[in-house]
Every structure is written in C-alpha cells, then in structure tokens.
Amino acid sequence: MSTVQAEDTKTREDRGISLGVVRNLGLVIALVIVCVVGIATTGDRFASTDNVLTILRLAAVLGVVAVGMTFVITGGGIDLSVGAILALASVWATTTGTQAMADDIGWIAMVFAAVVVGSACGLINGVLVAYGRVVPFIATLAMLASARGLAELIADRKTQIITNQGFTDFFGAEPLGIPVIVYMFALVTLGGWFLLNRTTFGRRTFAVGGNPEAARLAGIKVQRHTVYLYTLLGATCGVAAIMLMSRTTTGSSTHGQLLELDAIAAVVIGGTLLSGGRGTVVGTLFGVLILTTLTNVFTLNNLSTSTQNVAKGVIIVVAVLLQQRIANRRT
C-alpha cells in the first residue's frame, strides 16, 4: 500500500471514530433529555429507585435481543421473528415435560431448552436466507407466523406457570439490590461488544454486511457466516425468554409481541445502518435505554400504548433520516 493510500485510509478511520463519538454523545444527550422530561412531568415517581430498577428490567429483555439484532443488521440482514421465537422458547421451556426434567436434574434443563429452541429457529432462518436465497424479510416473516403458531399449539393458548422453585429463586434474586436479569443484560452487552469489535468474527460481520461479494473474494464463507449471525440472534432470543420467564414466572405464546419493532428501533436509533456494514453495540445499548425510558415516561403519564407506538414509529423514521445524512457526509 502506498503512503497516500495509507494516509487516506487513516483519515477515513479517524473520521469514522469521530462520527462514532458524536453519535454516542448525541444519544447520551437524548437520554438525558428524556430523563429530564420524566422528572418534570412525574417528579419523584420517575426518579425513585424502584422506577429505575423497573426501567432496567424492561431494558434487559429488549437489550439482549437488540444485541443479537445488531449483528444480523450489521451483516446486511433483518429478523422480524424475534418476538415469536422468544414466545416459542418460553413455552417449550415451561411445558410439563421440561419442568419435570428440571425437577430431576435442575433448572438448567429449562435454560437449555429455551436457548436450544431459540438457536434452532435462528438456524432455520439463517439457512433459508443464506442457502435458500429467500429474502430475509420473507424468511423471518414466515418464521414469525410459524413460531407463534407452534407456541399456541403447544400451550393450547394457555399461560404455563413455572413451578420449578430453583428457577424462580435463582433468576428472581437481586444481588446487591439489582435483579439477576440486569446482570445478564450487562454480560451479554459486554460479550457482544467484544465479539463485534475485537474478534475476527466481528470483522467478518462488517465485511459481509458492507460488501458480500468483496467478502467472498477475500475468502470469507459468506453463506456460513450469515447462518452464524441468525443462529446467534436466535440464541439471544432464548436467553431473553429465560429473562422474561423469570419476570413473569410464566411461559406464554403471547410473550414478545411487537418485540421486533422495539429491537429494530433500538438498533437503528443506536446508529447501526439498516443497509449493513456498520454496527455498534454501545449505540444499541443507548438506543434500548432511550426507548425503555421513554416508554416508562409515557406509562407514568398514563398515555396509551397506541400513542407510544406512534412515537416509536416517528423515532425510527428520524433515526433513519439522520443515518442517511451522516452516510452522505462520509461519502
């Protein structure tokens, strides 16, 4: 590489870093503004410790799925089935048979069932997209309908109560006053950041999302990597199912409704490009916190869920428009 090319590459990298810092700073400011609005409109109800923990509990489930979604969207894909996969994983993990097994060998059986079911659904999505050449929108839309339908059949449209005390005791605990699921969210976020930014897997994800053909010519197994990405997202859905099961002590085919909207919104707000090639787990974290805090403010002010959904839609559009402006400036 010539000196001029090296300097040009370094300039682009420095510009990318500076834009990343600006984006994250903007997200921090947005989060602060939402918090100020919450305090101004609801006072101590918003600023209380109990309410902060409530926000973190809500953020934990969404955040784990959003971290997985960050990888898929960065890799040039999208997944509309995450809510249905979560529901299926929660139902499968709380069936009488699975809970009977958990009574014999421990609650790890329920955890194993949820993660395996989620991973299997993600694997199917990945195979359809990578090897079946089905458009991600269509493949995951089909999984959305199938997984939700299968969950309804297994549960007979009934809510399944968790009877395994070991499961509820472990995942319902609050070490140092902080729920276990918040610690799980932190671990998944740290792991996702490391995987995306400090490993070959992450570099391949950026390459596949940025230019699949160039990635293929560089020796990357694009199809195989795409399967890995969707399987990873499915596994995070299984983990999120465990977290939601611990919060509600149930497994239900209604769990995770519209979760895909929130997950995609959080990822886009965080600065990950919908077209692929650029993603940020840190940005996704802020996106999740902004969305859940905003939802909490709406709830405390007794605004309807319809109003909340309209606001989320507007936020997504604004985030995409800002992304386009940033992308145009980079070019």
Secondary structure, DSSP 8 states (H G I E B T S, - for coil): --HHHHHHHHHHHHHHHHHHHHHHHHHHHHHHHHHHHHHHHHTHHHHSHHHHHHHHHHHHHHHHHHHHHHHHHHTT---S-HHHHHHHHHHHHTSHHHHHHHHHH-THHHHHHHHHHHHHHHHHHHHHHHTS---HHHHHHHHHHHHHHHHHHHHTT--EE---HHHHHHHT--GGGS-HHHHHHHHHHHHHHHHHHSSHHHHHHHHHHH-HHHHHHTT--HHHHHHHHHHHHHHHHHHHHHHHHHHHSEE-TTTTTTHHHHHHHHHHHTT--TTSS---HHHHHHHHHHHHHHHHHHHHTT--HHHHHHHHHHHHHHHHHHHHHHHHHH-
